[in-house]
Every structure is written in structure tokens, then in C-alpha cells.
Amino acid sequence: MTDSWNCEEALATLLEDDGFLFHDKKGRPVELPQAEAPLADTHGHLTHFRKHDPAVAVARAALAGVHMLVVPLDPTGDAHDAPATLAWLDRVVAQAAELLDAAQKRGIMPPDVTGFEFVPALVDNVRIVAGTHPYGAEAFLGRGKTDRSDAAFGEASHQALEVLLDSPRCVGVGEIGLDFGPYSELGQEVQLDAFEEQLRMAHARNLPVELHLRDEEDGVHTTGHDLALQTLRAIGVPAAGCDLHCYTSGPDIMMPFVDLGCHVAFGGAATFARSEDIRDAAAACPERLLLSETDSPYMAPVPLRGKECEPAMVAFSAACVADVREETGVSTRAETYRALWNNANELLCRR
């Protein structure tokens, strides 16, 4: 989160001499898919980049046709100092606006979005969701014996979360949930306790939730999704809605959540060669519940796999979902694009 920034230097990284926004990992130019509606990245981290300048990433997303970006912030991690993080995000957006003004002076502007009601410029529509990822459950609850898991840290994390949720940018609680994958070191009880507490906070504030759910790596057990379903049924899906962020399973695991009215967000993983099950889920998902995302900086979509993902790349995951649904006869590309945009606005608009 450095404050050292120069518009001219940033502009040089935004605009390539060949006029292409995207280049694959070998440096070859990649055509931007032609979206048939404004694009929404409903889950894109800006605080986790290793290579990208966040302001450049926001500006490039705008030039790719993105008009909504929802940034997750975690009070036990990247946003423990909530006021400083929110001020940083304000600066990033202001820098992106400066970059876009400079690009416009060179004749480079976002794609036209005629045919839609008022569509905000991306720099006017960068939102946040706030919540503790399952990895931070112990720290959030103030359990354990480390400095980041004691009662004082837990209390400070709760205070930070309240500040984030009070922000005018905030449109939801997330990413929260359960993770029993290979990178998780926490047990079931502490994860469930943190999940349930934050789910109740979403109910109290009339906010939707974005869920992170990961099962065991063995391909047999589905503990994360099973327990999440039990919890949603017991406590209730927030009236404001629920989103299965970064969905990477097939239709069978998805459908019980769909039956509860949960939205399903598809990202770069849907484009991978071996992701037939995810594409089957994208085809089976009801149109009213479809969402697009990147989960940047992770899982860059084909044909940009191997690069650090950024919000602009939602153009490729949205195109994949639209193509799959047209190829299977579920809906036209235009219908899918319009649904992805409308659904994002209905779920993640400011209440």
C-alpha cells in the first residue's frame, strides 16, 4: 500500500504501444472479448497484488468495460487498520481516475454502453465487502496463544469490521465461510463460530454475504459445502442475499444453494481445460442467480493463465459463461451478459 505514485510512469504501464490491453505470459497480444453489457467483477482483491499497481489495475478494468468492482477487505488481515485501508482505497480510485483522464487525452476510452440505463463509471462504483476469511477465524474470535489470536486482537478486529461495514463503499459481508482444503490450519469448531457470528451480523445489517467454501482435497468429502448449507438453513440466508464466491464445483453441489436462492459467481477457473464440471454448473445455474468475478490476483483465466489476475480479466470469465450457456442452448450470449450485469447490481447495490 505504498503512497509513492507517478501518473506518467503508471500511464506507461497501462497503455502498450501495440494498443492491446492484454498480453499472455509470452508477451503476445490477446484480443479483448466483446461484451454485450457492462461488466461487473463482484470479487476482486486489490490489496494482494505482487506485480500490479492497484490504480493501474482499476484503470485497465475500466478500459476493458468493467463498471463495478467489489473489493473484499479482511479486518484480521489486509484491513486491520480500517481507516487507513479505506483512505488508501480512496487514493487508488482517485489515481485511477487521473490515469483514465490522461488516457482519454490520447483518445483511449472505455467501450460504449449504449442500450442500458444509467451505468456508472467504474471509478464511481468501486465497492467493498468486509469480513474475516476462514483462515482468520481464530484471530477474529480472539482465541489461541499468538499475538494475532489473543483477545485484544480479536476485539480490535471486531472494531475494524464495524468501521468497514459502516463505510459508504460497503455493500456486503465477506468473504466469510469454511475452508477444509490443504492450506487451512484451523478446525471445524472455530471456523463455524466465526462464520455464524458474521452471518448474523449480515442479517442484523440487512447486507448480503459472499461465501468462501472449500472442501477437502480428496475429491470425496464435501464438508465445507455441507456445513455451510446446514448453517444457512439453521440461521437463514440473509434477506439481502448470498453469493457463492469463486465457484469451482459441479451442478450437484451447487443446486441445494440455488434452491435457497443463493447467487453463484464464476471466475477464471471456469475457463480452464479440465473445468467441465464448473462449466456444467454455469450452464445449469438459473439466469437470475449468475454472477461474474475474478478473485484477482488469483486464477487468471485462459488465455492469460500464468499471469497475475486483475479485475479487467473478468471480461474473459464472463465471455466463457456466456459462450457455454449459448452453446448448450440455455440462453443467448446477450441474455447472459445482461443477467451478469443486472444480477450484480441487484445483489450488491448500496442499500
KEGUVEX-795852 format. One record per residue: x, y negated, z negated of N, C-alpha, C in turn; residue in one letter. Coordinates in steps of 0.02 Angstrom, whole numbers, padded with zeros to 5 digits, always signed. Layout:
<rs>
XYZXYZXYZa...
</rs>
This chain:
<rs>
+00042+00060+00000+00000+00000+00000+00044-00063+00000m+00089-00066+00046+00135-00122+00050+00100-00185+00075t+00123-00243+00049+00096-00306+00072+00137-00336+00128d+00193-00303+00146+00236-00328+00199+00204-00312+00266s+00185-00364+00304+00148-00353+00365+00159-00411+00413w+00169-00394+00477+00179-00445+00528+00134-00429+00587n+00092-00477+00606+00042-00464+00658+00074-00446+00724c+00126-00481+00745+00157-00467+00809+00189-00398+00811e+00221-00379+00756+00250-00312+00753+00195-00259+00754e+00141-00272+00717+00086-00224+00717+00053-00219+00785a+00047-00276+00820+00016-00277+00886+00055-00234+00935l+00121-00234+00928+00163-00194+00973+00151-00119+00964a+00132-00098+00903+00117-00028+00892+00046-00010+00912t+00002-00061+00916-00068-00049+00934-00076-00042+01010l-00041-00083+01048-00050-00086+01120+00010-00056+01156l+00000+00002+01187+00053+00033+01227+00056+00000+01295e+00115+00001+01325+00124-00030+01391+00081+00002+01445d+00065+00067+01438+00026+00100+01489-00049+00090+01482d-00071+00055+01429-00141+00040+01420-00182+00094+01386g-00151+00150+01368-00187+00205+01335-00185+00196+01259f-00241+00210+01227-00242+00208+01154-00210+00269+01123l-00214+00325+01158-00192+00389+01129-00138+00421+01172f-00090+00453+01137-00039+00493+01169-00030+00556+01128h-00021+00613+01161-00013+00675+01124+00056+00679+01092d+00070+00734+01058+00133+00738+01020+00195+00739+01064k+00185+00749+01130+00240+00746+01177+00245+00678+01211k+00201+00632+01190+00202+00564+01217+00163+00554+01280g+00125+00605+01301+00086+00599+01362+00020+00562+01348r-00001+00517+01393-00064+00480+01381-00124+00526+01382p-00173+00511+01341-00235+00551+01335-00294+00504+01346v-00338+00524+01391-00398+00484+01405-00445+00482+01346e-00474+00424+01334-00525+00416+01282-00591+00445+01306l-00622+00492+01270-00688+00516+01290-00738+00459+01293p-00783+00462+01341-00832+00409+01350-00892+00421+01304q-00895+00385+01250-00950+00393+01203-01013+00360+01231a-01070+00390+01215-01134+00364+01239-01173+00329+01183e-01137+00311+01130-01166+00273+01074-01107+00247+01032a-01120+00199+00989-01068+00178+00942-01046+00239+00901p-00983+00240+00880-00955+00297+00843-00951+00280+00769l-00957+00332+00728-00951+00324+00655-00903+00377+00628a-00853+00355+00591-00811+00400+00553-00836+00397+00481d-00873+00448+00461-00905+00447+00395-00859+00469+00339t-00795+00485+00356-00748+00506+00303-00678+00502+00332h-00644+00446+00319-00576+00438+00343-00533+00403+00292g-00484+00438+00265-00439+00409+00215-00392+00358+00247h-00385+00301+00217-00336+00251+00238-00276+00248+00191l-00283+00278+00132-00230+00273+00082-00180+00330+00085t-00191+00378+00130-00148+00438+00131-00100+00440+00190h-00099+00389+00230-00056+00390+00290+00017+00395+00272f+00054+00433+00312+00127+00435+00307+00159+00396+00363r+00125+00392+00420+00153+00359+00479+00115+00297+00500k+00050+00298+00496+00010+00244+00523+00007+00184+00475h+00006+00125+00504-00011+00064+00468-00088+00062+00464d-00117+00059+00403-00190+00061+00398-00226+00007+00439p-00198-00053+00441-00230-00106+00480-00230-00090+00554a-00175-00063+00579-00171-00042+00649-00221+00014+00662v-00227+00060+00615-00275+00115+00623-00347+00090+00627a-00364+00041+00586-00432+00013+00590-00442-00023+00656v-00393-00062+00678-00399-00097+00742-00404-00048+00800a-00364+00005+00799-00368+00053+00854-00435+00089+00854r-00462+00102+00795-00529+00132+00791-00580+00087+00824a-00577+00023+00810-00623-00024+00842-00617-00023+00917a-00555-00020+00943-00545-00018+01015-00567+00048+01046l-00573+00100+01004-00598+00165+01028-00674+00170+01025a-00707+00117+01000-00780+00117+00997-00809+00136+00930g-00768+00137+00877-00792+00153+00810-00822+00089+00779v-00882+00096+00752-00916+00038+00722-00934+00050+00649h-00916+00107+00621-00924+00120+00550-00867+00164+00527m-00837+00146+00470-00785+00186+00439-00800+00189+00365l-00803+00250+00338-00814+00260+00266-00750+00289+00236v-00721+00252+00189-00656+00269+00160-00666+00298+00090v-00646+00361+00078-00651+00390+00011-00596+00362-00034p-00614+00347-00097-00566+00324-00146-00576+00364-00211l-00520+00384-00242-00521+00429-00299-00493+00393-00361d-00534+00385-00413-00511+00349-00473-00457+00385-00512p-00445+00449-00498-00390+00484-00531-00328+00486-00487t-00332+00456-00428-00275+00459-00382-00262+00392-00350g-00282+00385-00287-00264+00326-00247-00297+00262-00270d-00348+00266-00313-00384+00206-00335-00389+00202-00410a-00338+00226-00446-00341+00221-00519-00342+00148-00542h-00307+00105-00505-00313+00033-00516-00365+00008-00466d-00428+00013-00484-00483-00001-00437-00482-00072-00410a-00475-00123-00451-00475-00191-00423-00419-00201-00372p-00359-00176-00387-00303-00183-00341-00316-00146-00276a-00346-00087-00280-00361-00048-00220-00412-00083-00176t-00464-00110-00207-00515-00146-00169-00486-00209-00136l-00442-00243-00172-00410-00303-00143-00365-00283-00085a-00330-00227-00092-00288-00201-00038-00331-00186+00024w-00388-00153+00014-00431-00137+00070-00457-00200+00104l-00473-00250+00066-00494-00314+00096-00438-00342+00141d-00376-00337+00117-00319-00362+00158-00311-00321+00221r-00318-00256+00216-00312-00213+00275-00364-00233+00328v-00425-00243+00307-00478-00261+00354-00465-00330+00384v-00441-00377+00344-00425-00443+00370-00368-00440+00421a-00319-00397+00407-00263-00388+00454-00287-00356+00519q-00332-00307+00513-00360-00275+00573-00398-00326+00615a-00436-00370+00583-00472-00422+00619-00423-00469+00656a-00369-00485+00623-00318-00527+00655-00288-00492+00716e-00275-00428+00709-00249-00389+00765-00298-00387+00824l-00361-00378+00809-00411-00374+00862-00418-00442+00898l-00413-00495+00860-00415-00562+00892-00355-00570+00940d-00297-00547+00918-00237-00552+00960-00244-00507+01022a-00274-00448+01013-00285-00404+01070-00335-00434+01120a-00387-00466+01094-00437-00497+01137-00406-00551+01180q-00358-00587+01152-00325-00639+01191-00286-00609+01250k-00271-00545+01246-00238-00510+01301-00288-00473+01345r-00353-00485+01333-00404-00454+01374-00423-00384+01353g-00405-00363+01293-00419-00295+01269-00471-00299+01214i-00529-00268+01228-00585-00273+01182-00618-00204+01172m-00656-00196+01119-00693-00133+01108-00742-00120+01165p-00762-00057+01175-00812-00041+01227-00878-00075+01214p-00914-00088+01267-00980-00119+01262-01030-00071+01230d-01076-00096+01190-01126-00054+01158-01197-00078+01174v-01208-00098+01236-01274-00120+01257-01323-00061+01252t-01385-00076+01241-01436-00024+01235-01451-00004+01164g-01415-00033+01116-01427-00019+01045-01446-00083+01009f-01485-00076+00955-01500-00134+00913-01435-00157+00882e-01438-00210+00843-01378-00241+00817-01328-00190+00792f-01267-00193+00819-01213-00148+00800-01157-00191+00771v-01140-00182+00707-01088-00224+00677-01019-00208+00706p-00976-00258+00707-00906-00246+00722-00877-00204+00666a-00829-00161+00683-00801-00117+00633-00773-00155+00573l-00740-00211+00585-00711-00247+00529-00764-00275+00481v-00826-00275+00502-00881-00295+00458-00917-00234+00429d-00891-00174+00444-00927-00113+00424-00879-00059+00400n-00828-00079+00362-00784-00032+00328-00812-00023+00258v-00834+00037+00242-00867+00053+00179-00823+00100+00138r-00844+00114+00077-00810+00163+00036-00860+00211+00005i-00837+00271-00010-00869+00313-00060-00817+00323-00115v-00840+00333-00176-00793+00339-00232-00811+00399-00274a-00761+00437-00291-00771+00496-00333-00707+00535-00341g-00707+00580-00388-00647+00620-00402-00651+00686-00364t-00600+00698-00323-00590+00760-00287-00584+00817-00338h-00602+00879-00319-00596+00934-00366-00526+00941-00397p-00474+00924-00360-00406+00930-00387-00397+00885-00448y-00435+00831-00453-00428+00785-00508-00477+00795-00564g-00513+00852-00563-00567+00863-00612-00542+00859-00684a-00486+00891-00698-00460+00892-00766-00441+00822-00789e-00408+00785-00745-00389+00717-00762-00450+00673-00773a-00501+00680-00731-00561+00640-00737-00596+00653-00804f-00595+00715-00826-00629+00733-00888-00585+00722-00949l-00522+00704-00938-00477+00691-00995-00457+00754-01032g-00453+00809-00996-00433+00872-01027-00361+00889-01008r-00331+00932-01047-00263+00953-01032-00212+00917-01075g-00149+00929-01060-00096+00904-01104-00047+00858-01068k-00058+00843-01004-00012+00799-00969-00036+00727-00975t+00008+00681-00958-00010+00610-00962-00070+00593-00918d-00077+00630-00861-00132+00616-00815-00195+00656-00833r-00194+00691-00889-00253+00731-00906-00275+00720-00978s-00250+00667-01010-00271+00656-01079-00333+00613-01082d-00359+00604-01142-00423+00569-01149-00419+00497-01125a-00362+00464-01137-00355+00394-01116-00357+00388-01041a-00324+00434-01006-00325+00432-00932-00396+00446-00907f-00430+00494-00939-00498+00509-00919-00544+00450-00927g-00537+00414-00983-00579+00355-00995-00564+00301-00943e-00500+00291-00928-00481+00241-00878-00507+00260-00809a-00508+00324-00794-00534+00348-00730-00608+00336-00724s-00644+00346-00778-00716+00331-00778-00729+00257-00767h-00690+00215-00800-00697+00143-00792-00681+00122-00720q-00629+00152-00692-00611+00137-00622-00667+00158-00575a-00697+00216-00588-00751+00239-00545-00810+00191-00547l-00826+00166-00606-00881+00118-00611-00867+00055-00571e-00805+00031-00573-00786-00028-00534-00795-00014-00459v-00772+00044-00437-00778+00061-00366-00851+00068-00345l-00891+00099-00386-00961+00108-00369-00999+00042-00369l-00974-00007-00406-01006-00073-00407-00985-00116-00347d-00935-00095-00309-00910-00135-00253-00963-00143-00199s-00968-00202-00169-01015-00211-00113-01000-00165-00054p-00940-00139-00050-00923-00093+00004-00949-00022-00009r-00968-00007-00071-00983+00063-00089-01051+00086-00063c-01051+00145-00031-01113+00173-00004-01125+00245-00027v-01083+00270-00074-01094+00338-00096-01044+00360-00148g-01055+00421-00173-01011+00453-00221-00975+00510-00186v-00909+00509-00187-00873+00563-00153-00800+00547-00144g-00758+00594-00125-00780+00661-00114-00777+00700-00178e-00830+00733-00195-00835+00773-00256-00853+00844-00235i-00842+00892-00281-00862+00959-00263-00821+01012-00297g-00807+01066-00260-00775+01126-00287-00724+01153-00237l-00666+01173-00262-00613+01198-00218-00580+01258-00250d-00585+01316-00217-00554+01377-00241-00504+01404-00190f-00479+01358-00149-00430+01375-00098-00360+01382-00126g-00311+01392-00082-00242+01406-00104-00206+01348-00138p-00232+01287-00130-00197+01229-00159-00228+01207-00225y-00281+01239-00246-00314+01220-00308-00284+01257-00367s-00271+01219-00421-00242+01249-00481-00290+01248-00539e-00351+01224-00529-00398+01217-00584-00451+01271-00583l-00475+01289-00641-00525+01341-00647-00595+01318-00631g-00640+01365-00632-00709+01352-00613-00745+01305-00661q-00735+01314-00726-00774+01276-00775-00760+01201-00770e-00697+01182-00768-00681+01111-00767-00703+01078-00702v-00697+01114-00646-00721+01087-00582-00797+01077-00583q-00833+01126-00610-00905+01120-00613-00926+01061-00657l-00892+01053-00714-00910+00999-00759-00902+00931-00725d-00845+00922-00690-00833+00858-00656-00883+00848-00599a-00898+00901-00562-00946+00897-00507-01015+00878-00533f-01038+00912-00585-01104+00899-00611-01110+00827-00639e-01059+00804-00674-01061+00736-00701-01067+00684-00646e-01028+00692-00593-01029+00643-00539-01093+00649-00497q-01119+00709-00491-01183+00717-00456-01239+00681-00494l-01237+00684-00559-01287+00649-00599-01278+00573-00592r-01215+00551-00587-01203+00479-00576-01235+00456-00510m-01229+00498-00459-01259+00481-00394-01335+00475-00401a-01365+00522-00438-01437+00517-00450-01455+00452-00485h-01417+00435-00536-01432+00376-00576-01426+00312-00535a-01380+00311-00488-01368+00251-00448-01404+00253-00380r-01441+00306-00368-01476+00314-00304-01427+00309-00245n-01372+00347-00250-01322+00349-00198-01316+00420-00170l-01300+00426-00106-01287+00492-00078-01219+00518-00101p-01207+00583-00092-01143+00613-00110-01110+00643-00048v-01044+00639-00047-01005+00675+00004-00969+00732-00032e-00982+00793-00010-00957+00852-00045-00895+00882-00012l-00845+00898-00053-00787+00937-00032-00798+01007-00060h-00806+01057-00016-00816+01125-00037-00767+01171+00000l-00728+01209-00037-00681+01255-00007-00685+01322-00044r-00691+01375-00005-00695+01443-00033-00626+01474-00037d-00624+01535-00064-00562+01572-00067-00535+01584+00003e-00470+01593+00007-00438+01601+00072-00447+01671+00101e-00475+01718+00061-00479+01788+00084-00531+01798+00139d-00572+01747+00153-00622+01755+00205-00682+01797+00186g-00684+01819+00123-00739+01862+00099-00782+01824+00049v-00751+01795-00001-00787+01761-00054-00805+01690-00034h-00863+01668-00056-00887+01600-00041-00907+01564-00105t-00863+01569-00155-00879+01543-00221-00894+01469-00221t-00854+01430-00184-00865+01358-00183-00934+01339-00158g-00953+01367-00102-01019+01351-00074-01075+01381-00117h-01065+01441-00143-01118+01473-00184-01132+01433-00247d-01079+01413-00282-01088+01374-00343-01116+01305-00329l-01095+01275-00273-01122+01210-00256-01197+01214-00242a-01218+01266-00208-01290+01275-00196-01328+01282-00262l-01302+01324-00307-01334+01332-00372-01340+01265-00409q-01286+01225-00405-01286+01161-00440-01335+01112-00409t-01336+01109-00343-01383+01064-00309-01455+01084-00323l-01468+01149-00327-01536+01172-00342-01555+01156-00414r-01506+01162-00459-01520+01150-00530-01528+01076-00546a-01483+01035-00522-01484+00963-00536-01525+00925-00485i-01526+00951-00424-01562+00919-00370-01516+00881-00322g-01533+00884-00258-01498+00843-00209-01519+00770-00221v-01473+00723-00225-01493+00654-00234-01543+00632-00181p-01592+00593-00202-01643+00570-00155-01611+00531-00098a-01553+00500-00112-01518+00461-00060-01482+00505-00010a-01472+00569-00026-01444+00615+00023-01380+00648+00001g-01357+00694+00044-01297+00734+00031-01265+00751+00097c-01198+00752+00098-01160+00765+00159-01107+00818+00144d-01108+00873+00182-01054+00922+00178-00996+00895+00219l-00949+00864+00186-00892+00834+00220-00846+00888+00248h-00819+00875+00309-00769+00917+00340-00791+00990+00343c-00848+01002+00375-00875+01070+00375-00832+01116+00419y-00812+01173+00391-00767+01218+00427-00789+01291+00424t-00853+01303+00414-00879+01371+00413-00931+01380+00468s-00965+01437+00467-01013+01452+00518-01084+01435+00499g-01133+01453+00542-01203+01435+00528-01232+01467+00466p-01212+01529+00449-01242+01563+00392-01230+01527+00327d-01169+01503+00317-01154+01466+00255-01187+01398+00256i-01194+01369+00315-01223+01302+00321-01298+01300+00308m-01335+01349+00331-01408+01343+00333-01441+01333+00265m-01419+01365+00210-01452+01351+00146-01445+01278+00125p-01390+01245+00144-01382+01174+00129-01428+01132+00174f-01433+01152+00236-01479+01119+00282-01550+01123+00256v-01568+01181+00229-01635+01190+00202-01648+01142+00144d-01594+01121+00109-01602+01072+00055-01601+01000+00081l-01591+00992+00147-01590+00926+00177-01522+00894+00180g-01469+00934+00170-01401+00906+00171-01377+00893+00242c-01343+00837+00252-01310+00823+00315-01246+00864+00320h-01221+00873+00381-01161+00912+00393-01115+00872+00438v-01053+00860+00415-01006+00818+00452-00953+00862+00485a-00944+00853+00550-00896+00892+00589-00838+00847+00610f-00777+00873+00601-00717+00835+00618-00673+00872+00666g-00608+00859+00661-00561+00886+00709-00558+00961+00712g-00573+00996+00656-00570+01068+00656-00617+01100+00707a-00672+01065+00723-00720+01092+00771-00689+01099+00841a-00635+01062+00855-00605+01063+00921-00552+01117+00929t-00532+01150+00874-00478+01199+00878-00500+01261+00916f-00453+01294+00949-00469+01351+00993-00505+01407+00955a-00486+01419+00894-00514+01476+00856-00573+01456+00812r-00603+01399+00826-00658+01374+00783-00726+01386+00812s-00736+01445+00842-00801+01460+00871-00857+01456+00820e-00842+01478+00758-00894+01478+00706-00914+01407+00688d-00866+01360+00687-00884+01291+00673-00925+01262+00730i-00906+01277+00791-00946+01252+00848-01015+01283+00849r-01021+01346+00827-01088+01377+00822-01130+01339+00770d-01097+01319+00716-01133+01280+00664-01154+01212+00692a-01111+01181+00731-01128+01116+00761-01188+01122+00807a-01192+01178+00842-01249+01189+00887-01312+01204+00848a-01305+01238+00790-01363+01259+00751-01390+01204+00705a-01349+01155+00689-01369+01104+00642-01426+01062+00670c-01478+01049+00632-01532+01006+00656-01505+00937+00675p-01531+00909+00728-01506+00845+00753-01507+00791+00701e-01558+00790+00658-01566+00736+00609-01514+00739+00554r-01475+00794+00550-01427+00803+00496-01354+00802+00520l-01342+00790+00583-01274+00790+00611-01236+00727+00591l-01172+00735+00576-01127+00679+00564-01059+00692+00596l-01022+00639+00609-00954+00646+00635-00905+00614+00585s-00844+00640+00583-00793+00614+00538-00725+00634+00564e-00672+00610+00530-00604+00632+00546-00570+00666+00487t-00584+00645+00426-00544+00664+00367-00471+00644+00378d-00460+00590+00414-00392+00567+00426-00358+00556+00358s-00293+00571+00354-00246+00586+00409-00237+00659+00424p-00287+00700+00408-00281+00773+00416-00318+00797+00478y-00296+00854+00504-00331+00891+00556-00347+00850+00618m-00297+00822+00649-00308+00785+00712-00340+00832+00763a-00387+00807+00802-00422+00850+00850-00380+00865+00912p-00397+00919+00945-00371+00932+01012-00397+00876+01058v-00357+00845+01100-00289+00863+01122-00234+00826+01085p-00248+00802+01024-00199+00763+00986-00174+00802+00926l-00189+00867+00925-00168+00909+00868-00092+00906+00860r-00070+00901+00798+00001+00895+00784+00021+00824+00768g-00023+00776+00781-00010+00707+00764-00046+00691+00698k-00029+00636+00668-00065+00614+00608-00133+00587+00630e-00185+00615+00601-00253+00595+00621-00268+00524+00596c-00311+00490+00632-00333+00422+00614-00405+00414+00635e-00440+00364+00607-00512+00357+00621-00531+00352+00694p-00488+00323+00736-00503+00319+00808-00516+00387+00839a-00485+00439+00810-00490+00506+00840-00559+00538+00830m-00604+00504+00794-00672+00529+00789-00703+00532+00859v-00676+00494+00906-00702+00497+00974-00698+00567+01003a-00646+00605+00984-00637+00672+01011-00681+00723+00976f-00688+00717+00909-00732+00765+00875-00804+00754+00892s-00825+00691+00899-00894+00677+00920-00907+00704+00990a-00858+00696+01035-00865+00722+01103-00872+00798+01103a-00834+00832+01059-00839+00905+01054-00909+00926+01033c-00936+00894+00981-01003+00911+00957-01055+00898+01011v-01048+00842+01046-01096+00825+01099-01092+00875+01156a-01031+00895+01174-01022+00944+01229-01051+01012+01210d-01036+01034+01150-01060+01100+01128-01136+01103+01127v-01167+01051+01103-01240+01051+01098-01272+01047+01168r-01240+01013+01215-01266+01012+01283-01255+01079+01317e-01196+01108+01308-01181+01172+01341-01227+01228+01316e-01248+01225+01253-01292+01276+01226-01366+01260+01236t-01380+01204+01268-01449+01186+01283-01488+01158+01225g-01453+01138+01171-01486+01112+01112-01510+01041+01123v-01466+00999+01152-01484+00930+01165-01434+00902+01216s-01451+00845+01244-01404+00813+01291-01348+00779+01252t-01295+00763+01288-01240+00727+01257-01264+00660+01229r-01304+00626+01267-01329+00560+01245-01370+00567+01181a-01411+00618+01177-01452+00629+01117-01408+00642+01056e-01356+00682+01065-01312+00697+01009-01274+00635+00987t-01247+00597+01034-01211+00536+01016-01257+00488+00978y-01317+00481+01002-01363+00434+00968-01379+00459+00898r-01388+00526+00891-01402+00554+00825-01344+00543+00777a-01283+00553+00800-01224+00544+00757-01221+00473+00730l-01237+00425+00772-01236+00355+00751-01294+00339+00704w-01354+00358+00725-01413+00342+00685-01411+00377+00616n-01389+00440+00615-01387+00476+00551-01337+00445+00503n-01280+00424+00528-01230+00392+00485-01259+00328+00454a-01295+00291+00493-01325+00229+00467-01380+00243+00416n-01420+00293+00429-01474+00309+00383-01448+00336+00316e-01394+00375+00318-01367+00404+00257-01322+00356+00219l-01283+00318+00256-01229+00281+00224-01236+00205+00233l-01297+00182+00240-01309+00110+00241-01307+00084+00169c-01294+00020+00162-01292-00010+00095-01363-00016+00068r-01373+00010+00007-01439+00008-00023-01446-00054-00067r
</rs>
